[in-house]
Amino acid sequence: YNAVPKICIPFTTFDISITLLSACFLYCVRRLGQVILVSQGWPADQEVTILGAASIAAIVHSTTLVPGLWFALRSQPYIPSSKMSEHPEWWQHAVTALLQFCTGYMIYDGLMNIIVLKWTNGMTASDWMFFGHHCATAFYMTSARMLGAGHISALICMFLGEATNPVHNSFMISELALTLDHYNGESWLYFAIEVTFCVLYLFFRVILGPIGMLYITFDLVFTKKGRQNIPVALKVLWLLMIWGVVLGSIPWIQDCITTLQQHLHSTKNDTEL
């Protein structure tokens, strides 16, 4: 982090060097992913391949980010509204790098994989929802950095949101692969990844997610530090965003439950036969 030349927003001292580097790096990963997929028989310059490569970049992002988030959260007290200055300098640098790295992903993914990729054929409601999610996430992380407080609440949200991302994007790649004729025989792999994703997603979004959001809400609203360190207007925005994500997960939760029920029913029928 300290070795990277600092690039600040003009006329400010707000550093965005890791953010820009992250966006460029992940775009390069996506381009490399396209090359790899094409070498494996995926069609060149087709949306299915671009989406598959975008999932590869997402996996690289989350597998890099999540261990860092785990270490950062485990090494300091869980006080969502604490000030950055209350923590050791090395930890401040590590957390700033993590926040910038994730912000860079949101900028890259929002621009290249949503706006640029989808704009020509028209943005769907789902596309706008994902773009809005990326904007809200980037705003949350950036505002916490600018305020110098609330960063642990952002880390908790990031960890709970990104922990299932590697399996989720592996599932998306396998789903895209099934649309290609020469991968139709690999449906068993799709089944294994799909079931794993559904179980993990339900665990994080039904159990851990709401618990984490309730803890953040309690800390921001009812504790002395929460009232002193986080302005009311920003607090309201943060809470609306995190609970919006929880509520926005409901359709995915329902899909995962339905998928598991279908597989369970299918397995039961096969056993009876």
N, C-alpha and C positions, 0 to 999 in steps of 0.2 A: 504493500500500500504506500509506504513512504518513498519507495523508489520510483513511483510513477510521477512524471512531471505534472504539476497541478494546473488544471484548466478551470477557470472560474467563470461564472455568469458575468457578462460585462458590467462594470461599475459596482461589482460586489466582491466579497471574499468567499462566496459560496462555491465550493469545489464540486465539479461534475466530471472529473477526469475518468474515474472508474466507470461511471455511468456511460460515457461515450465509448470507452474502450470495450465495455461489456456488450453494448449494442453492436459494435463492429465485429467483435469476436464471434458472437452468436450468429450473426449473418453469414460469416465465413464458414461456420460449422454447418449451417443450412445448405450452403452451396456445395460443401464437401459431401454432405449427406446425399444430395442429388446425384453427384458423381458415383457414389457407392451404390445407390439404388439402381441407377441406370446400368451399371456394370453387372447387376444381378438380374437384369431382364425387365426392369420397370421402364415404361415408355418415357422417352426424353421430352422435357418441356411440356409435360401434361400436368394438370392440376393434381391428379392422384399422387404423382411423384413429388411435387412441390409440398403437398400436405404431409406426405411421409417424411420428407427431409425436415420439415418444420417440427415434426414430432421428435426427430432425432436431436435437433437443437434444444427442444424443451427438456428432453431427458438429460442432456449434458448440463443444462442450467440447473435442474433440480438436484441431480446427483452431486453437483459441486456445492450447491447452496445448503442443502439440508444438513449435512454433517457439521458445517460451520455454525448453523443456527443451533443445533443440538449442543455443541460445545459452548457457544456463547451463553445460551440460556442456563446450562448446567453450572456455569462457573460464577454466576452472580445471583443474588436473591430475586425472586419473582415479584418485582414491584413495577407493574405496568406504567405507572405515572412518574417514576423516578427520573431525575435529571441525568443527562449524560455525564456531567461533571462530577457526579458522585462515584463514578466507577474508575478503575485504573486506566492509565493512558493507553496501555497496549490493548485493553478491551474496547476503549472508545474507537481506536483505529480499526480494529477488527470488525466491529459492528457497523461503522461508517462504510467500510468496504463491502460488507454484506448487503446493506441497504442500497448502496449505489449499484452493485452487481445486479440485484433484482430489479431495480428501477430501469437499468439498461435493457434488461430482457423485456419488460413491459413496453418500452418505447419501440424496440426492434420488432417484437411480435405484433403490437398494435398497428404499426405502420406497414410492415412488409407482408405479414400473413393475414391481415384483416383488410385494411384500407386498400393497399395496392393490389392484392390478389382478388378481392371481392368487388371493388368499386365498379369495374367495367360492366359486370353482369348484374349489378344492383345489390345493395346491402340488404340482407334479410333482417328480421327482428332479432334473430339469434346472433347475427354478426354484430349488430349494434349493442346487444347486451354484453357480449364479450369485450368489445371495444370500451364500453362504459366501465366494465370491471377493471380493465387495464389502466384506464385513466384514474379511477378511484384509488386503485392500489398504489400507483405512482404518486398520487397526491398525498396519500396517507404517509408513505415513507419519507417523502420530501418535506412535508410539513413538520414531521417529528424531528427531522434533522435541523430544520430552520429554527424550530422552537427550542431545541436542545433538551427535550423531555418527551416522554411517551414512546421512546424507541423500543422498550421491552414489549409494550403492547403490540407494536408492529412486528417484532420478532416472533411473538406467539402466533399471531395471525399467519405470518409467512410459513412457519413450521407446519401448522395444522393444514394449511392450504397446499403446500408443496410436497408433503410427505408421500402422498399417493400418486404424485405426478409421474414418476418413472413407470409404474405399472399402468397408469392411465394411458400414457402415450404409447407404451408397448401394445396395449389393447387397440389403440387407434391405428397403429401401423399394421397390426395383424388383420384388422377389419378392412383396411384399404387393400391389403395383399389378397384378400379373398375375392376382390373384384377382378383380379388378374387371373387368366385361365391357368397359367402354369403353377399357381399356388393353391388351387382348389383342394389338393390332396392334403393340405396342412391344417384342415379344420380342427383337428385334435388340439393343436397348439393354440388356436384361437379360443377354443373352449376352456383350456387351462388358464390362459391369461384373463379371459373374461370373468371367470369365477373368482380368481384371485383379486382382480380389481374390485368386483362388487363387494366382496367380504371386507376388504381394506377400506373402501369408500364408506361403507355403512358404519364401520367402527369409528372412523375419524369424523364423519359428518353427523352421525346420530348421537354418539357418545362423547368423544373428546371435544369436538367443535363447540357444541353448546356450553359444555362445562368451561372451556376456555373463554368464550365470549361473556358468560355470566361473571367470571372472575374479573375480566377486564372492566366490565360495566360497574361492578361493585367498587373496584379500586378507583376508577375515574370519578364516580358520582358520590360515593359515601366516605372516602378516606380524606384525611387532611391534605396529604400530598396531591391527591387527585384534584381537589378543589383549588389548591394553590398553584400547581404547576401547569395545569391545562386550562386555557381560556374556555369559557362556557360555549361560545359559538363553535370553536374547533372540536370541543368534546362532543357536541351534538352531531356534528358532521361525521366524526369517527364512529360514533355509536350507530348512526343510521347506516353507514357503510358496512360495518361488520355484521350487523343483524340483517342487512339486506342480502349479504352473501349467504348467511344461514338459511334465510327464507328462499333465496334463489336456488339453493341446493335441493329443495323438496322434490321437484320433478325428477332430478337425477336419482335421488334416494328411492323414489317410487319405481323408476326404471330398473334399478339394481335389485330391489325386492322382487319385482315381477320376473326378472331374468333368473334369479336363484330359484324361485318357485317353479318356473318352467323346467329348469334343469333337474330339480328334485323330482318333479312329476314324471319327467322323461326317464330318469334313472329308475324310479319305482316301477314304471311300466316294463322297462327292459328286464328288471329282476323277476317280475311276475311271469314274463314270457319264458 
